[in-house]
Amino acid sequence: MYKQILKELKEHMPFTAFGAATGIIMIIFLQELPLKFSYNLFYTFHPLHVFLSALVTASMYNFYKSGTGNKKYNLGILIFIGYVGSVGIATLSDSVIPYLGEILLNMPHREIHLGFIEEWWLVNPLALLGIGIAYLRPSTKFPHFGHVLLSTWASLFHILMALGQTLNWFTYIGIVIFLFLSVWMPCCVSDIVFPLLFIKTPKD
């Protein structure tokens, strides 16, 4: 399994780097965006990221666990895996890591936004909807590139809410690093590693 994890991380590096590059381009043009607008855009991309992550994470578990499509596993476990793997890891990706970046870069309006609490009525139902679809019609074929962009843009608008200063090259470089880190590891962990932790690998 470790070889598969390393392979996936390596393969997703170019997508993540491109996503971080789009984030920087957006910052150049949108750094004067009003706080409320950045907030609304964060709560557009973050819930979509949670929905897609729940769908893919729960579907991965569904495929590996039931193989033939027979639901021979506990639905409660599927809900747990789908919820924690999406809400938990998407929160880490879109909110916690960007917030740490905001602290280290000393951004004046830094504040952590936890969607499953702050906008619980939107984020949690979308996670459950993704899990429900994965239970009925599991699918992992949504391009991972799209997932990366949603996560990148959610992280970006979390950071934009913390701005309030003229950006210099050091800040730009710091934002690129944190955008990359906030997407690369969490997305791969959510979609691939986390659901496989609950699958028993048959012994040869």
C-alpha positions in Angstrom: 0.0 0.0 0.0 2.9 2.4 0.8 4.2 2.1 -2.8 0.7 3.0 -4.1 0.5 6.0 -1.7 3.9 7.3 -2.9 2.9 6.7 -6.5 -0.3 8.7 -6.1 1.5 11.6 -4.3 4.0 11.7 -7.1 1.4 11.7 -9.8 -0.7 14.4 -8.2 2.2 16.9 -7.7 1.8 18.4 -11.2 -1.9 18.9 -10.7 -1.3 20.5 -7.4 1.5 22.8 -8.7 -0.8 24.0 -11.5 -3.6 24.6 -9.0 -1.3 26.7 -6.8 -0.2 28.6 -9.9 -3.8 29.5 -10.7 -4.2 30.6 -7.1 -1.4 33.1 -7.4 -2.8 34.5 -10.7 -6.1 34.9 -9.0 -4.5 36.7 -6.0 -2.8 39.2 -8.3 -6.2 40.3 -9.7 -8.4 39.7 -6.6 -6.3 40.8 -3.6 -8.5 43.9 -3.2 -11.6 41.8 -3.1 -14.0 42.8 -0.3 -13.9 40.5 2.7 -17.6 39.5 2.4 -17.1 38.5 -1.3 -14.1 36.3 -0.4 -16.1 34.8 2.4 -19.0 33.9 0.0 -16.5 32.4 -2.5 -14.9 30.3 0.2 -18.3 29.0 1.2 -18.9 28.1 -2.5 -15.7 26.2 -3.1 -15.3 24.6 0.3 -18.8 22.9 0.4 -18.3 21.7 -3.2 -14.9 20.3 -2.1 -16.6 18.5 0.8 -19.3 17.0 -1.4 -16.9 15.7 -4.0 -14.5 14.4 -1.3 -17.3 12.6 0.5 -18.4 11.0 -2.8 -14.9 9.9 -3.8 -13.8 8.7 -0.3 -17.0 6.7 0.3 -17.0 5.3 -3.2 -13.4 4.1 -2.8 -14.4 2.2 0.3 -17.6 0.9 -1.4 -15.6 -0.4 -4.4 -12.9 -2.1 -2.3 -15.2 -3.5 0.3 -18.1 -4.7 -1.8 -16.3 -5.4 -5.1 -19.3 -6.9 -6.8 -21.7 -4.2 -5.7 -23.2 -6.2 -2.8 -23.5 -4.0 0.3 -22.0 -6.5 2.8 -20.7 -3.9 5.2 -22.0 -1.7 7.9 -23.6 1.5 6.5 -22.6 3.3 9.7 -18.9 2.6 8.8 -19.4 4.0 5.3 -21.0 7.2 6.7 -18.1 7.5 9.3 -15.4 7.1 6.6 -17.2 9.4 4.1 -17.8 12.1 6.7 -14.4 12.1 8.5 -12.6 11.6 5.2 -14.3 14.6 3.6 -15.3 17.1 6.3 -12.3 16.3 8.5 -9.6 16.3 5.8 -11.2 19.1 3.7 -11.3 21.3 6.8 -7.6 20.6 7.3 -6.9 21.4 3.6 -9.1 24.4 3.2 -9.0 26.0 6.6 -6.4 24.7 9.1 -3.3 24.7 6.9 -4.1 28.1 5.2 -4.7 29.5 8.7 -1.3 28.3 9.8 0.1 30.0 6.7 -1.7 33.2 7.6 -0.2 33.2 11.1 3.3 32.6 9.8 3.0 35.3 7.2 1.5 37.6 9.8 -1.6 38.5 7.9 -3.6 41.2 9.6 -7.1 39.6 9.3 -6.2 36.0 10.0 -9.1 33.9 11.3 -9.9 30.2 11.0 -13.2 29.4 9.3 -14.5 25.9 10.2 -17.3 25.2 7.7 -18.9 22.3 9.5 -19.5 24.6 12.4 -19.7 28.1 10.9 -22.0 27.1 8.1 -23.1 23.7 9.4 -26.4 23.8 7.6 -24.6 23.8 4.2 -21.4 21.8 4.7 -22.7 18.8 6.6 -25.8 18.0 4.4 -23.5 18.2 1.3 -21.2 15.7 2.9 -24.1 13.3 3.6 -25.4 13.8 0.1 -22.0 12.7 -1.3 -22.0 9.7 1.0 -25.6 8.8 -0.1 -24.7 9.0 -3.8 -21.6 6.8 -3.1 -23.7 4.2 -1.4 -26.3 4.1 -4.3 -24.1 4.8 -7.3 -20.4 4.8 -6.3 -18.1 6.7 -8.6 -14.5 7.8 -8.5 -14.3 9.0 -12.1 -14.6 12.7 -11.5 -11.3 14.1 -12.6 -9.0 14.5 -9.7 -7.8 17.7 -11.4 -11.2 19.2 -10.6 -11.0 18.2 -7.0 -7.5 19.8 -6.8 -8.8 23.1 -8.2 -11.8 23.2 -5.8 -9.5 22.6 -2.8 -7.0 25.2 -4.1 -9.5 27.9 -4.6 -11.2 27.2 -1.2 -7.8 27.6 0.4 -7.1 30.7 -1.6 -10.2 32.5 -0.6 -9.6 31.6 3.0 -6.2 33.3 2.7 -7.7 36.3 0.8 -10.0 36.9 3.8 -6.8 37.4 5.9 -5.2 39.9 3.6 -5.2 43.7 4.1 -1.7 44.5 3.1 0.4 45.1 0.0 1.8 41.8 -1.0 5.6 41.4 -1.5 7.5 38.6 -3.2 8.1 36.9 0.1 4.4 36.8 0.8 3.6 35.5 -2.7 6.2 32.6 -2.2 4.7 31.8 1.2 1.2 31.7 -0.2 2.3 29.3 -3.0 3.9 27.0 -0.5 0.9 26.8 1.7 -1.5 26.5 -1.2 0.5 23.5 -2.4 0.8 21.9 1.0 -2.8 22.5 1.8 -4.0 20.6 -1.3 -1.4 17.9 -2.1 -1.2 15.7 1.0 -4.8 16.1 2.3 -6.5 15.4 -1.0 -4.5 12.2 -1.6 -5.0 11.1 2.0 -8.8 11.8 1.8 -9.4 10.1 -1.6 -7.0 7.2 -1.4 -5.2 6.5 1.9 -8.0 7.1 4.4 -10.6 4.7 2.9 -8.0 2.0 2.3 -7.1 2.0 6.1 -10.4 0.3 6.7 -9.8 -2.5 4.1 -8.2 -5.7 5.2 -5.6 -6.7 2.6 -5.8 -10.4 2.0 -2.7 -12.4 2.8 -1.0 -14.3 0.0 
